[in-house]
């Protein structure tokens, strides 16, 4: 039977975008809602600001991820194009370069040269992409995947504090939104950390801390500059 292994690094592309989107959705929307609620606004005004924040934030996350990851993909393509040209025009030098990489990793020079020659005979560009440039299939930049994951998870994250606005008592809204959002952030941090193989407690704590700071700041601004509903 073939031995198949699953590595957490295979998830890093979509996991990073998904966690960032959900975290930003909860933090930014909850902070916006808490700030507006602390200013003494009516429920429909709070809800409207939260919905606007959800739509704007999801589109902003999608655009930002797409542009950012596209830049990474452009760099990867440029490096591969350069490598392809060098393989066509300077193959002996590229063979020595690949062999030197394997020597640095612990192979003796003769074995390193044999490995380099055999790998290049099979897939020269793939060997150099992986071992010289650090570009692998699992880590290749995928702009559309990152943009879609960020936008979708931002919307899901932003929807959580919006649901609290709909059902929670208006007088305690800032506190209720903060408590529910921090609980969701802590859970998200724990799940993301465990998925990536890290400590759930550490992941939970660092996400909740930054969320609490953001909501405290916007609540203070709302109290400072807001008005009281008559």
C-alpha positions, 0 to 999 in steps of 0.5 A: 500500500502506498504511504500517503502523508498530509501536511498542514503546509498544504492548507496555508494558502486558503487557511491564511486568507480565510482566517484573516477574512473571518478575523477582520470581519468580526473585529472591524464590524463589531468595532464599528457597531460598538462605536456607533452604539456607544454614541447613542444611535438608534438600532436601525442606524447601528444595523445600517452602519454594520451592513455597510461595513460588511459589504465594503469590508468584504469587497475591500478584502477581496480586492486587497488579497487579489492584488497582493497575491497577484503580485506574488504570482507575478514575481513567481512567473518572472523568476520562472521565466528567468530560470527557463532562459538560464536553463536554455543558455547556461545549462552546465552552470545550472547543473553545478548550481543545483548540485551545490544546493544539495551539497549544502544540504548534506550530500557529498559532491559526487552524489549531489551532482548525480542527483542534480543531473537525474532531476534535471533530466526528468524536470529541470525547471521543476527541480530549480523552482523547488530547490533554488527558488522555493516555489512548490505546487502547494505554496504557489500563489492563487489570487482568485482562491485567496480573494474568494476565501477572504471575501466569503469569510469576512462576510461570515465573520461580519454577520455574527455581530450583525445578528447580535444587533438584531436580537440583543437589547439596545441598552446593553448592545455595546457590551453584548456585541463585544462579549459575543464577538470576543467569544467568536474571535477566541474560538476562531483563533483556537480553530485556526491554531489547531488547524495549523498545528499550533497551541489553541490557547495561544491562538485564541488569546492573541486574536481576542486581545487585538479584538478587545483593543479595537472594540475598546478604542471605538467604544471610547471614540463613540462615547467621546463624540456621540450624542444621547438618544432622547 
